[in-house]
């Protein structure tokens, strides 16, 4: 419940230290669950601290409902050219994994 509220409020998570230099990559693919219809606090943190300029971005989301209306709205606003896929509960709907082909 707390995480869902934080996601809806666009809060950021404290991340463990990692190499933030992604200059050698042309494309970055983010994978994340959707909480409360939007990005998780961890993804909010990554998007705010990484230098994503001149990068091709893609997103793969997992959502129990297969939708993330707030996430789609934000993607279209902040990353208008980034392709994305929503996977609906692959344990219940294994055919969803075909979207990754």
N, CA, C and O atoms as CSV, one atom per row, in Angstrom:
chain,resi,resn,atom,element,x,y,z
A,1,UNK,N,N,0.820,-1.188,0.000
A,1,UNK,CA,C,0.000,0.000,0.000
A,1,UNK,C,C,0.868,1.258,0.000
A,1,UNK,O,O,0.606,2.216,-0.727
A,2,UNK,N,N,1.903,1.227,0.831
A,2,UNK,CA,C,2.776,2.404,0.920
A,2,UNK,C,C,3.460,2.635,-0.416
A,2,UNK,O,O,3.520,3.766,-0.896
A,3,UNK,N,N,3.983,1.558,-1.028
A,3,UNK,CA,C,4.661,1.696,-2.314
A,3,UNK,C,C,3.743,2.223,-3.394
A,3,UNK,O,O,4.154,3.041,-4.217
A,4,UNK,N,N,2.491,1.758,-3.401
A,4,UNK,CA,C,1.529,2.245,-4.377
A,4,UNK,C,C,1.250,3.726,-4.203
A,4,UNK,O,O,1.143,4.461,-5.184
A,5,UNK,N,N,1.134,4.165,-2.960
A,5,UNK,CA,C,0.932,5.589,-2.694
A,5,UNK,C,C,2.144,6.388,-3.161
A,5,UNK,O,O,1.998,7.429,-3.801
A,6,UNK,N,N,3.350,5.894,-2.835
A,6,UNK,CA,C,4.566,6.598,-3.236
A,6,UNK,C,C,4.679,6.677,-4.751
A,6,UNK,O,O,5.103,7.699,-5.292
A,7,UNK,N,N,4.301,5.600,-5.439
A,7,UNK,CA,C,4.345,5.609,-6.902
A,7,UNK,C,C,3.392,6.667,-7.446
A,7,UNK,O,O,3.759,7.441,-8.330
A,8,UNK,N,N,2.171,6.700,-6.919
A,8,UNK,CA,C,1.188,7.680,-7.369
A,8,UNK,C,C,1.618,9.108,-7.114
A,8,UNK,O,O,1.232,10.019,-7.846
A,9,UNK,N,N,2.418,9.310,-6.074
A,9,UNK,CA,C,2.911,10.646,-5.731
A,9,UNK,C,C,4.251,10.959,-6.411
A,9,UNK,O,O,4.869,11.982,-6.116
A,10,UNK,N,N,4.700,10.087,-7.317
A,10,UNK,CA,C,5.967,10.243,-8.048
A,10,UNK,C,C,7.169,10.352,-7.117
A,10,UNK,O,O,8.132,11.055,-7.423
A,11,UNK,N,N,7.116,9.664,-5.994
A,11,UNK,CA,C,8.244,9.644,-5.059
A,11,UNK,C,C,9.398,8.859,-5.667
A,11,UNK,O,O,9.217,8.067,-6.591
A,12,UNK,N,N,10.580,9.097,-5.128
A,12,UNK,CA,C,11.779,8.393,-5.568
A,12,UNK,C,C,12.263,7.489,-4.445
A,12,UNK,O,O,12.089,7.786,-3.263
A,13,UNK,N,N,12.875,6.381,-4.842
A,13,UNK,CA,C,13.421,5.429,-3.872
A,13,UNK,C,C,14.915,5.673,-3.709
A,13,UNK,O,O,15.585,6.149,-4.626
A,14,UNK,N,N,15.415,5.345,-2.550
A,14,UNK,CA,C,16.850,5.388,-2.335
A,14,UNK,C,C,17.434,4.124,-2.951
A,14,UNK,O,O,17.017,3.015,-2.617
A,15,UNK,N,N,18.392,4.291,-3.843
A,15,UNK,CA,C,18.994,3.159,-4.535
A,15,UNK,C,C,20.364,2.859,-3.970
A,15,UNK,O,O,21.056,3.754,-3.485
A,16,UNK,N,N,20.755,1.597,-4.032
A,16,UNK,CA,C,22.123,1.233,-3.667
A,16,UNK,C,C,23.050,1.821,-4.712
A,16,UNK,O,O,22.644,2.058,-5.850
A,17,UNK,N,N,24.283,2.056,-4.331
A,17,UNK,CA,C,25.257,2.643,-5.242
A,17,UNK,C,C,25.480,1.721,-6.445
A,17,UNK,O,O,25.575,0.502,-6.297
A,18,UNK,N,N,25.559,2.308,-7.614
A,18,UNK,CA,C,25.820,1.555,-8.844
A,18,UNK,C,C,26.500,2.478,-9.843
A,18,UNK,O,O,26.495,3.697,-9.671
A,19,UNK,N,N,27.088,1.899,-10.890
A,19,UNK,CA,C,27.773,2.670,-11.922
A,19,UNK,C,C,26.725,3.377,-12.771
A,19,UNK,O,O,25.964,2.726,-13.487
A,20,UNK,N,N,26.681,4.677,-12.699
A,20,UNK,CA,C,25.675,5.466,-13.400
A,20,UNK,C,C,26.131,5.894,-14.796
A,20,UNK,O,O,25.382,6.551,-15.520
A,21,UNK,N,N,27.341,5.530,-15.170
A,21,UNK,CA,C,27.870,5.915,-16.475
A,21,UNK,C,C,27.320,4.961,-17.541
A,21,UNK,O,O,27.757,3.815,-17.651
A,22,UNK,N,N,26.374,5.445,-18.307
A,22,UNK,CA,C,25.802,4.638,-19.388
A,22,UNK,C,C,26.169,5.223,-20.754
A,22,UNK,O,O,25.505,4.948,-21.753
A,23,UNK,N,N,27.228,6.030,-20.787
A,23,UNK,CA,C,27.625,6.721,-22.016
A,23,UNK,C,C,27.974,5.765,-23.155
A,23,UNK,O,O,27.877,6.140,-24.323
A,24,UNK,N,N,28.379,4.533,-22.831
A,24,UNK,CA,C,28.780,3.593,-23.880
A,24,UNK,C,C,27.599,2.885,-24.546
A,24,UNK,O,O,27.787,2.106,-25.480
A,25,UNK,N,N,26.384,3.155,-24.065
A,25,UNK,CA,C,25.199,2.500,-24.611
A,25,UNK,C,C,24.393,3.455,-25.479
A,25,UNK,O,O,24.207,4.620,-25.128
A,26,UNK,N,N,23.923,2.960,-26.603
A,26,UNK,CA,C,23.054,3.743,-27.477
A,26,UNK,C,C,21.592,3.588,-27.085
A,26,UNK,O,O,20.789,4.507,-27.245
A,27,UNK,N,N,21.261,2.405,-26.567
A,27,UNK,CA,C,19.880,2.115,-26.208
A,27,UNK,C,C,19.807,1.628,-24.767
A,27,UNK,O,O,20.666,0.875,-24.309
A,28,UNK,N,N,18.771,2.067,-24.060
A,28,UNK,CA,C,18.549,1.647,-22.686
A,28,UNK,C,C,17.110,1.125,-22.597
A,28,UNK,O,O,16.162,1.800,-22.998
A,29,UNK,N,N,16.977,-0.087,-22.065
A,29,UNK,CA,C,15.658,-0.696,-21.894
A,29,UNK,C,C,15.390,-0.790,-20.395
A,29,UNK,O,O,16.177,-1.363,-19.642
A,30,UNK,N,N,14.268,-0.219,-19.980
A,30,UNK,CA,C,13.862,-0.270,-18.582
A,30,UNK,C,C,12.747,-1.285,-18.439
A,30,UNK,O,O,11.814,-1.311,-19.240
A,31,UNK,N,N,12.844,-2.116,-17.424
A,31,UNK,CA,C,11.787,-3.053,-17.102
A,31,UNK,C,C,11.324,-2.781,-15.687
A,31,UNK,O,O,12.142,-2.617,-14.782
A,32,UNK,N,N,10.010,-2.732,-15.489
A,32,UNK,CA,C,9.496,-2.381,-14.170
A,32,UNK,C,C,8.045,-2.805,-14.026
A,32,UNK,O,O,7.292,-2.827,-15.000
A,33,UNK,N,N,7.658,-3.142,-12.795
A,33,UNK,CA,C,6.223,-3.313,-12.562
A,33,UNK,C,C,5.550,-1.942,-12.553
A,33,UNK,O,O,6.210,-0.906,-12.473
A,34,UNK,N,N,4.255,-1.964,-12.637
A,34,UNK,CA,C,3.443,-0.752,-12.519
A,34,UNK,C,C,2.724,-0.822,-11.188
A,34,UNK,O,O,2.070,-1.818,-10.878
A,35,UNK,N,N,2.843,0.224,-10.412
A,35,UNK,CA,C,2.156,0.318,-9.125
A,35,UNK,C,C,1.206,1.501,-9.181
A,35,UNK,O,O,1.584,2.591,-9.610
A,36,UNK,N,N,-0.007,1.288,-8.755
A,36,UNK,CA,C,-0.992,2.370,-8.706
A,36,UNK,C,C,-1.114,3.044,-10.080
A,36,UNK,O,O,-1.342,4.250,-10.171
A,37,UNK,N,N,-0.961,2.257,-11.131
A,37,UNK,CA,C,-1.119,2.769,-12.488
A,37,UNK,C,C,0.059,3.528,-13.042
A,37,UNK,O,O,-0.030,4.057,-14.150
A,38,UNK,N,N,1.172,3.606,-12.315
A,38,UNK,CA,C,2.285,4.426,-12.774
A,38,UNK,C,C,3.637,3.816,-12.411
A,38,UNK,O,O,3.705,2.682,-11.936
A,39,UNK,N,N,4.698,4.562,-12.634
A,39,UNK,CA,C,6.065,4.087,-12.407
A,39,UNK,C,C,6.326,3.833,-10.927
A,39,UNK,O,O,5.755,4.496,-10.061
A,40,UNK,N,N,7.189,2.875,-10.652
A,40,UNK,CA,C,7.599,2.610,-9.274
A,40,UNK,C,C,8.586,3.689,-8.808
A,40,UNK,O,O,9.215,4.348,-9.636
A,41,UNK,N,N,8.723,3.872,-7.499
A,41,UNK,CA,C,9.703,4.832,-6.990
A,41,UNK,C,C,11.133,4.535,-7.485
A,41,UNK,O,O,11.898,5.464,-7.743
A,42,UNK,N,N,11.492,3.261,-7.618
A,42,UNK,CA,C,12.840,2.930,-8.110
A,42,UNK,C,C,13.037,3.417,-9.541
A,42,UNK,O,O,14.094,3.958,-9.867
A,43,UNK,N,N,12.042,3.234,-10.395
A,43,UNK,CA,C,12.154,3.718,-11.771
A,43,UNK,C,C,12.187,5.246,-11.796
A,43,UNK,O,O,12.929,5.832,-12.585
A,44,UNK,N,N,11.398,5.894,-10.949
A,44,UNK,CA,C,11.462,7.361,-10.857
A,44,UNK,C,C,12.889,7.812,-10.548
A,44,UNK,O,O,13.383,8.771,-11.140
A,45,UNK,N,N,13.544,7.123,-9.625
A,45,UNK,CA,C,14.917,7.473,-9.255
A,45,UNK,C,C,15.862,7.291,-10.431
A,45,UNK,O,O,16.651,8.185,-10.738
A,46,UNK,N,N,15.788,6.145,-11.091
A,46,UNK,CA,C,16.673,5.893,-12.231
A,46,UNK,C,C,16.511,6.947,-13.316
A,46,UNK,O,O,17.497,7.472,-13.833
A,47,UNK,N,N,15.282,7.251,-13.653
A,47,UNK,CA,C,15.036,8.228,-14.716
A,47,UNK,C,C,15.542,9.616,-14.349
A,47,UNK,O,O,15.862,10.410,-15.233
A,48,UNK,N,N,15.617,9.914,-13.069
A,48,UNK,CA,C,16.066,11.241,-12.660
A,48,UNK,C,C,17.586,11.348,-12.527
A,48,UNK,O,O,18.125,12.452,-12.601
A,49,UNK,N,N,18.289,10.230,-12.334
A,49,UNK,CA,C,19.736,10.331,-12.101
A,49,UNK,C,C,20.594,9.911,-13.283
A,49,UNK,O,O,21.773,10.260,-13.339
A,50,UNK,N,N,20.033,9.175,-14.224
A,50,UNK,CA,C,20.823,8.746,-15.379
A,50,UNK,C,C,20.795,9.806,-16.467
A,50,UNK,O,O,19.778,10.470,-16.671
A,51,UNK,N,N,21.907,9.962,-17.162
A,51,UNK,CA,C,21.957,10.878,-18.298
A,51,UNK,C,C,21.408,10.124,-19.507
A,51,UNK,O,O,22.097,9.296,-20.103
A,52,UNK,N,N,20.169,10.420,-19.856
A,52,UNK,CA,C,19.491,9.713,-20.937
A,52,UNK,C,C,19.481,10.498,-22.241
A,52,UNK,O,O,18.826,10.105,-23.207
A,53,UNK,N,N,20.212,11.609,-22.262
A,53,UNK,CA,C,20.254,12.407,-23.480
A,53,UNK,C,C,20.900,11.593,-24.595
A,53,UNK,O,O,21.882,10.881,-24.382
A,54,UNK,N,N,20.332,11.716,-25.772
A,54,UNK,CA,C,20.812,11.020,-26.966
A,54,UNK,C,C,20.756,9.499,-26.843
A,54,UNK,O,O,21.529,8.798,-27.495
A,55,UNK,N,N,19.863,8.993,-26.026
A,55,UNK,CA,C,19.687,7.548,-25.875
A,55,UNK,C,C,18.349,7.143,-26.469
A,55,UNK,O,O,17.359,7.866,-26.363
A,56,UNK,N,N,18.339,5.984,-27.091
A,56,UNK,CA,C,17.073,5.388,-27.519
A,56,UNK,C,C,16.539,4.644,-26.304
A,56,UNK,O,O,17.222,3.778,-25.756
A,57,UNK,N,N,15.324,4.975,-25.881
A,57,UNK,CA,C,14.737,4.373,-24.691
A,57,UNK,C,C,13.582,3.463,-25.065
A,57,UNK,O,O,12.827,3.746,-25.995
A,58,UNK,N,N,13.453,2.368,-24.331
A,58,UNK,CA,C,12.330,1.448,-24.452
A,58,UNK,C,C,11.925,1.026,-23.053
A,58,UNK,O,O,12.740,1.027,-22.131
A,59,UNK,N,N,10.651,0.662,-22.902
A,59,UNK,CA,C,10.132,0.267,-21.594
A,59,UNK,C,C,9.338,-1.025,-21.709
A,59,UNK,O,O,8.576,-1.220,-22.655
A,60,UNK,N,N,9.527,-1.904,-20.731
A,60,UNK,CA,C,8.718,-3.115,-20.598
A,60,UNK,C,C,8.116,-3.070,-19.205
A,60,UNK,O,O,8.832,-3.049,-18.204
A,61,UNK,N,N,6.787,-3.054,-19.154
A,61,UNK,CA,C,6.089,-2.954,-17.879
A,61,UNK,C,C,5.278,-4.208,-17.605
A,61,UNK,O,O,4.763,-4.848,-18.522
A,62,UNK,N,N,5.177,-4.541,-16.349
A,62,UNK,CA,C,4.319,-5.621,-15.889
A,62,UNK,C,C,3.228,-4.993,-15.045
A,62,UNK,O,O,3.501,-4.243,-14.109
A,63,UNK,N,N,1.993,-5.307,-15.386
A,63,UNK,CA,C,0.867,-4.775,-14.627
A,63,UNK,C,C,-0.163,-5.869,-14.446
A,63,UNK,O,O,-0.500,-6.572,-15.399
A,64,UNK,N,N,-0.660,-6.017,-13.246
A,64,UNK,CA,C,-1.677,-7.021,-12.985
A,64,UNK,C,C,-2.883,-6.863,-13.888
A,64,UNK,O,O,-3.519,-7.851,-14.256
A,65,UNK,N,N,-3.202,-5.631,-14.249
A,65,UNK,CA,C,-4.352,-5.376,-15.118
A,65,UNK,C,C,-3.949,-5.283,-16.586
A,65,UNK,O,O,-4.808,-5.299,-17.468
A,66,UNK,N,N,-2.648,-5.186,-16.850
A,66,UNK,CA,C,-2.195,-5.019,-18.227
A,66,UNK,C,C,-2.300,-3.592,-18.717
A,66,UNK,O,O,-2.020,-3.306,-19.881
A,67,UNK,N,N,-2.700,-2.699,-17.836
A,67,UNK,CA,C,-2.832,-1.289,-18.193
A,67,UNK,C,C,-2.053,-0.448,-17.199
A,67,UNK,O,O,-1.770,-0.884,-16.083
A,68,UNK,N,N,-1.728,0.706,-17.597
A,68,UNK,CA,C,-1.073,1.671,-16.718
A,68,UNK,C,C,-1.350,3.038,-17.288
A,68,UNK,O,O,-0.456,3.693,-17.823
A,69,UNK,N,N,-2.582,3.465,-17.174
A,69,UNK,CA,C,-3.013,4.696,-17.847
A,69,UNK,C,C,-2.173,5.904,-17.461
A,69,UNK,O,O,-1.827,6.719,-18.316
A,70,UNK,N,N,-1.843,6.026,-16.175
A,70,UNK,CA,C,-1.003,7.154,-15.746
A,70,UNK,C,C,0.408,7.000,-16.318
A,70,UNK,O,O,1.045,7.986,-16.689
A,71,UNK,N,N,0.887,5.759,-16.386
A,71,UNK,CA,C,2.220,5.515,-16.929
A,71,UNK,C,C,2.271,5.864,-18.410
A,71,UNK,O,O,3.235,6.481,-18.864
A,72,UNK,N,N,1.253,5.482,-19.166
A,72,UNK,CA,C,1.206,5.798,-20.597
A,72,UNK,C,C,1.164,7.308,-20.807
A,72,UNK,O,O,1.847,7.841,-21.681
A,73,UNK,N,N,0.368,7.983,-20.012
A,73,UNK,CA,C,0.283,9.449,-20.130
A,73,UNK,C,C,1.642,10.086,-19.875
A,73,UNK,O,O,2.066,10.982,-20.605
A,74,UNK,N,N,2.317,9.616,-18.837
A,74,UNK,CA,C,3.638,10.161,-18.518
A,74,UNK,C,C,4.651,9.828,-19.611
A,74,UNK,O,O,5.443,10.684,-20.004
A,75,UNK,N,N,4.631,8.583,-20.106
A,75,UNK,CA,C,5.548,8.212,-21.189
A,75,UNK,C,C,5.351,9.103,-22.404
A,75,UNK,O,O,6.317,9.619,-22.967
A,76,UNK,N,N,4.114,9.280,-22.803
A,76,UNK,CA,C,3.833,10.104,-23.978
A,76,UNK,C,C,4.258,11.553,-23.788
A,76,UNK,O,O,4.616,12.232,-24.750
A,77,UNK,N,N,4.219,12.023,-22.552
A,77,UNK,CA,C,4.622,13.404,-22.275
A,77,UNK,C,C,6.148,13.539,-22.177
A,77,UNK,O,O,6.736,14.421,-22.802
A,78,UNK,N,N,6.785,12.663,-21.394
A,78,UNK,CA,C,8.212,12.816,-21.115
A,78,UNK,C,C,9.123,12.085,-22.100
A,78,UNK,O,O,10.259,12.503,-22.322
A,79,UNK,N,N,8.634,11.002,-22.688
A,79,UNK,CA,C,9.434,10.191,-23.610
A,79,UNK,C,C,8.573,9.836,-24.817
A,79,UNK,O,O,8.270,8.662,-25.032
A,80,UNK,N,N,8.171,10.835,-25.612
A,80,UNK,CA,C,7.165,10.614,-26.660
A,80,UNK,C,C,7.555,9.609,-27.739
A,80,UNK,O,O,6.672,9.045,-28.385
A,81,UNK,N,N,8.812,9.371,-27.953
A,81,UNK,CA,C,9.233,8.440,-28.999
A,81,UNK,C,C,9.635,7.073,-28.475
A,81,UNK,O,O,10.077,6.216,-29.240
A,82,UNK,N,N,9.485,6.868,-27.188
A,82,UNK,CA,C,9.922,5.606,-26.586
A,82,UNK,C,C,8.853,4.530,-26.744
A,82,UNK,O,O,7.718,4.707,-26.301
A,83,UNK,N,N,9.216,3.413,-27.376
A,83,UNK,CA,C,8.256,2.311,-27.447
A,83,UNK,C,C,8.117,1.647,-26.087
A,83,UNK,O,O,9.041,1.669,-25.274
A,84,UNK,N,N,6.952,1.055,-25.849
A,84,UNK,CA,C,6.717,0.378,-24.585
A,84,UNK,C,C,5.772,-0.808,-24.790
A,84,UNK,O,O,4.997,-0.865,-25.745
A,85,UNK,N,N,5.871,-1.741,-23.860
A,85,UNK,CA,C,5.018,-2.927,-23.849
A,85,UNK,C,C,4.487,-3.099,-22.434
A,85,UNK,O,O,5.226,-2.941,-21.462
A,86,UNK,N,N,3.212,-3.420,-22.324
A,86,UNK,CA,C,2.631,-3.792,-21.042
A,86,UNK,C,C,2.336,-5.276,-21.072
A,86,UNK,O,O,1.671,-5.765,-21.985
A,87,UNK,N,N,2.824,-5.988,-20.085
A,87,UNK,CA,C,2.537,-7.409,-19.943
A,87,UNK,C,C,1.526,-7.580,-18.818
A,87,UNK,O,O,1.735,-7.107,-17.702
A,88,UNK,N,N,0.448,-8.250,-19.121
A,88,UNK,CA,C,-0.565,-8.541,-18.106
A,88,UNK,C,C,-0.235,-9.886,-17.478
A,88,UNK,O,O,-0.120,-10.893,-18.177
A,89,UNK,N,N,-0.085,-9.902,-16.176
A,89,UNK,CA,C,0.172,-11.089,-15.364
A,89,UNK,C,C,0.529,-12.340,-16.176
A,89,UNK,O,O,-0.340,-13.173,-16.436
A,90,UNK,N,N,1.809,-12.481,-16.581
A,90,UNK,CA,C,2.209,-13.618,-17.415
A,90,UNK,C,C,1.990,-14.990,-16.769
A,90,UNK,O,O,1.912,-15.989,-17.484
A,91,UNK,N,N,1.889,-15.062,-15.449
A,91,UNK,CA,C,1.604,-16.351,-14.822
A,91,UNK,C,C,0.189,-16.811,-15.165
A,91,UNK,O,O,-0.045,-17.994,-15.409
A,92,UNK,N,N,-0.736,-15.882,-15.181
A,92,UNK,CA,C,-2.116,-16.219,-15.517
A,92,UNK,C,C,-2.356,-16.212,-17.022
A,92,UNK,O,O,-3.194,-16.955,-17.532
A,93,UNK,N,N,-1.610,-15.363,-17.724
A,93,UNK,CA,C,-1.792,-15.191,-19.158
A,93,UNK,C,C,-0.456,-15.389,-19.874
A,93,UNK,O,O,0.139,-14.411,-20.327
A,94,UNK,N,N,0.030,-16.619,-19.988
A,94,UNK,CA,C,1.358,-16.857,-20.586
A,94,UNK,C,C,1.483,-16.345,-22.017
A,94,UNK,O,O,2.592,-16.082,-22.482
A,95,UNK,N,N,0.366,-16.199,-22.718
A,95,UNK,CA,C,0.403,-15.689,-24.088
A,95,UNK,C,C,0.923,-14.244,-24.153
A,95,UNK,O,O,1.345,-13.774,-25.210
A,96,UNK,N,N,0.885,-13.556,-23.017
A,96,UNK,CA,C,1.389,-12.190,-22.957
A,96,UNK,C,C,2.876,-12.129,-23.307
A,96,UNK,O,O,3.340,-11.127,-23.851
A,97,UNK,N,N,3.612,-13.170,-23.007
A,97,UNK,CA,C,5.053,-13.188,-23.293
A,97,UNK,C,C,5.351,-13.120,-24.775
A,97,UNK,O,O,6.465,-12.763,-25.157
A,98,UNK,N,N,4.389,-13.453,-25.623
A,98,UNK,CA,C,4.576,-13.356,-27.077
A,98,UNK,C,C,4.778,-11.915,-27.510
A,98,UNK,O,O,5.338,-11.659,-28.576
A,99,UNK,N,N,4.325,-10.969,-26.692
A,99,UNK,CA,C,4.515,-9.550,-27.002
A,99,UNK,C,C,5.992,-9.178,-27.049
A,99,UNK,O,O,6.362,-8.169,-27.649
A,100,UNK,N,N,6.828,-9.983,-26.425
A,100,UNK,CA,C,8.261,-9.682,-26.381
A,100,UNK,C,C,8.994,-10.128,-27.642
A,100,UNK,O,O,10.152,-9.763,-27.845
A,101,UNK,N,N,8.344,-10.899,-28.476
A,101,UNK,CA,C,8.995,-11.389,-29.712
A,101,UNK,C,C,9.269,-10.279,-30.697
A,101,UNK,O,O,9.809,-10.529,-31.775
